[in-house]
Amino acid sequence: MTINSIVQQARNCTLCETQLTNGCRPVLRVSGSAPILIIGQAPGKRAHESGIPWGDPSGDRLRQWLGVDKSQFYNDDLFSILPMGLCYPGKGKSGDLPPMARCAPLWHERLRPELNNAQLTLLVGQYAQNYYLGKTAEKTLTATVENWEKYLPSYLPMPHPSPRNRPWLKRNHWFETRIVPWLSVYIQQLLMKEKAK
């Protein structure tokens, strides 16, 4: 089975239809040629409505951290976007609900082996970090992100770029002063290497 056929199956998935208030609308962009894979939490309401991942203020900040513009970010030959939950989970008391738990074991396990060119996977938020880092993750997201270098070259754990995370970013200014400059340079190196192929 080709990667395109698996992606099409994922986009047509309705397994959680009865559990999601807003229904199923899987949002993902995956290419076997992309050198960078972004694994976030789940699409927000705006992505659910538009079908465009990270098309909101969180995405603007993420692109700023990466040092890329929208044309680069939405170029499937450069970036794959595969959230932990493919559908918008709905609103909770303090933000969006957690991603549906069945999503990653079902779709990530089928799609990840097809992403042969992925050289760096950005683990955005605790759900992605806990799933992919397992027992090697620290006890808190802050500690995991602080120890980012031990997960390279495969993974880079990151906080979520949501405006709701402004207090975390203020308390942990080292992320934007130390890690973000390294990340934007490294992303450019990966993109230049890809362009030179």
C-alpha positions as CSV (number, residue, x, y, z in Angstrom):
1,M,0.0,0.0,0.0
2,T,1.4,3.4,-0.9
3,I,1.7,6.4,1.4
4,N,-0.9,8.3,-0.6
5,S,-3.5,5.5,-0.1
6,I,-2.8,5.4,3.6
7,V,-3.2,9.2,3.8
8,Q,-6.5,9.0,1.9
9,Q,-7.7,6.3,4.3
10,A,-6.7,8.5,7.2
11,R,-8.6,11.5,5.7
12,N,-11.7,9.4,5.3
13,C,-11.6,8.0,8.9
14,T,-14.8,8.2,10.8
15,L,-14.0,5.9,13.7
16,C,-14.7,8.6,16.4
17,E,-17.7,10.2,14.7
18,T,-20.1,9.4,17.6
19,Q,-17.6,10.7,20.2
20,L,-16.8,14.1,18.6
21,T,-19.2,16.9,19.0
22,N,-18.1,18.5,15.7
23,G,-17.8,15.3,13.8
24,C,-14.8,13.8,12.0
25,R,-12.6,15.9,9.7
26,P,-9.0,14.5,9.8
27,V,-6.4,17.2,9.2
28,L,-3.0,16.1,8.1
29,R,-0.3,16.8,5.5
30,V,2.1,14.0,5.0
31,S,4.8,13.3,2.4
32,G,7.5,10.7,2.2
33,S,10.0,13.3,0.9
34,A,9.7,15.9,3.7
35,P,12.8,16.2,5.9
36,I,10.8,17.7,8.8
37,L,7.9,16.1,10.6
38,I,5.7,18.2,13.0
39,I,3.7,16.2,15.5
40,G,1.4,18.4,17.5
41,Q,-1.7,17.8,19.6
42,A,-4.8,17.9,17.4
43,P,-6.3,20.4,15.0
44,G,-8.1,23.4,16.6
45,K,-11.5,24.6,15.6
46,R,-10.1,26.9,12.8
47,A,-8.2,24.0,11.3
48,H,-11.3,21.8,11.6
49,E,-13.3,24.3,9.6
50,S,-10.7,25.2,7.0
51,G,-8.8,21.9,6.7
52,I,-5.5,23.8,7.0
53,P,-3.3,22.8,10.0
54,W,-1.6,25.6,12.0
55,G,-3.5,28.3,10.2
56,D,-3.9,30.4,13.3
57,P,-1.9,32.5,15.8
58,S,-0.3,29.2,17.1
59,G,0.9,28.5,13.6
60,D,2.2,32.0,13.2
61,R,4.4,31.6,16.3
62,L,5.5,28.1,15.2
63,R,6.6,29.4,11.8
64,Q,8.4,32.3,13.5
65,W,10.3,29.8,15.7
66,L,11.2,27.7,12.7
67,G,12.3,30.7,10.6
68,V,10.0,29.8,7.7
69,D,7.2,31.5,5.8
70,K,3.8,30.0,4.9
71,S,4.9,28.9,1.4
72,Q,7.8,26.8,2.9
73,F,5.7,25.5,5.8
74,Y,2.9,24.3,3.6
75,N,5.2,22.8,1.0
76,D,4.7,19.0,1.4
77,D,8.2,18.3,0.1
78,L,9.6,20.1,3.1
79,F,7.2,19.6,6.0
80,S,4.9,16.8,7.1
81,I,2.2,17.6,9.7
82,L,0.8,14.6,11.6
83,P,-1.0,15.5,14.8
84,M,-1.6,13.0,17.7
85,G,-5.3,13.3,17.0
86,L,-6.3,13.9,13.4
87,C,-9.7,15.5,14.3
88,Y,-10.7,18.5,16.4
89,P,-11.5,17.0,19.8
90,G,-13.8,19.9,20.9
91,K,-13.7,22.5,23.6
92,G,-12.9,21.7,27.3
93,K,-13.0,23.9,30.4
94,S,-9.5,25.2,29.9
95,G,-8.9,24.9,26.1
96,D,-9.3,22.1,23.6
97,L,-9.9,18.6,24.8
98,P,-7.1,16.0,24.6
99,P,-6.6,14.3,21.2
100,M,-8.5,11.0,20.7
101,A,-6.4,8.2,22.2
102,R,-7.0,5.7,19.3
103,C,-5.7,8.0,16.6
104,A,-1.9,7.7,17.0
105,P,-1.7,3.9,17.5
106,L,-3.9,3.5,14.4
107,W,-2.5,6.2,12.0
108,H,1.0,7.0,13.2
109,E,1.9,3.3,13.3
110,R,0.9,3.1,9.6
111,L,2.3,6.4,8.4
112,R,5.6,6.8,10.2
113,P,7.4,3.9,8.5
114,E,6.6,5.6,5.2
115,L,8.3,8.9,6.1
116,N,11.7,7.7,5.1
117,N,13.2,11.2,4.6
118,A,12.2,12.7,7.9
119,Q,15.4,13.8,9.6
120,L,13.9,15.8,12.4
121,T,10.6,15.3,14.2
122,L,9.3,18.2,16.3
123,L,7.3,17.0,19.2
124,V,5.0,19.9,20.0
125,G,3.4,19.5,23.4
126,Q,3.2,16.9,26.1
127,Y,0.9,14.4,24.2
128,A,3.4,14.0,21.4
129,Q,6.4,13.9,23.8
130,N,4.9,11.2,26.1
131,Y,3.9,9.1,23.1
132,Y,7.2,9.2,21.3
133,L,9.7,9.6,24.1
134,G,8.0,7.2,26.5
135,K,10.1,6.5,29.5
136,T,12.9,8.7,28.3
137,A,10.7,11.8,28.7
138,E,11.2,13.8,31.9
139,K,8.5,14.1,34.6
140,T,7.4,17.5,33.2
141,L,7.2,19.1,29.8
142,T,9.5,21.9,31.0
143,A,12.2,19.4,32.1
144,T,11.9,17.4,28.8
145,V,12.3,20.6,26.7
146,E,15.2,21.7,28.9
147,N,16.9,18.4,28.1
148,W,16.2,18.8,24.4
149,E,19.8,17.9,23.3
150,K,19.5,14.3,24.6
151,Y,16.7,13.6,22.1
152,L,18.6,14.8,19.0
153,P,19.1,14.1,16.2
154,S,15.7,12.3,15.8
155,Y,13.4,14.4,18.0
156,L,13.1,17.9,19.3
157,P,10.6,18.4,22.2
158,M,8.9,21.8,22.2
159,P,6.2,23.6,24.1
160,H,3.0,24.4,22.3
161,P,3.1,27.8,20.6
162,S,-0.4,28.7,21.6
163,P,-1.1,32.2,22.9
164,R,-2.4,30.4,26.1
165,N,1.2,29.4,26.6
166,R,2.5,32.9,27.0
167,P,3.0,32.5,30.8
168,W,5.1,29.4,30.3
169,L,7.3,31.2,27.7
170,K,7.7,34.2,30.1
171,R,8.8,31.8,32.9
172,N,11.1,29.8,30.6
173,H,12.6,32.5,28.4
174,W,15.6,30.3,27.8
175,F,13.4,28.4,25.2
176,E,13.2,31.4,22.9
177,T,16.7,32.8,23.6
178,R,18.6,29.5,23.4
179,I,16.7,26.8,21.6
180,V,14.7,28.8,19.0
181,P,17.9,30.4,17.4
182,W,19.5,26.9,17.2
183,L,16.3,25.5,15.7
184,S,15.8,28.1,13.0
185,V,19.4,27.7,11.9
186,Y,19.1,23.9,11.8
187,I,15.8,24.0,9.9
188,Q,17.5,26.2,7.3
189,Q,20.3,23.7,7.0
190,L,17.9,20.9,6.4
191,L,15.9,22.9,3.8
192,M,19.1,23.9,2.0
193,K,20.3,20.3,2.0
194,E,16.9,19.3,0.5
195,K,17.1,22.0,-2.2
196,A,20.6,20.8,-3.2
197,K,19.4,17.3,-3.9
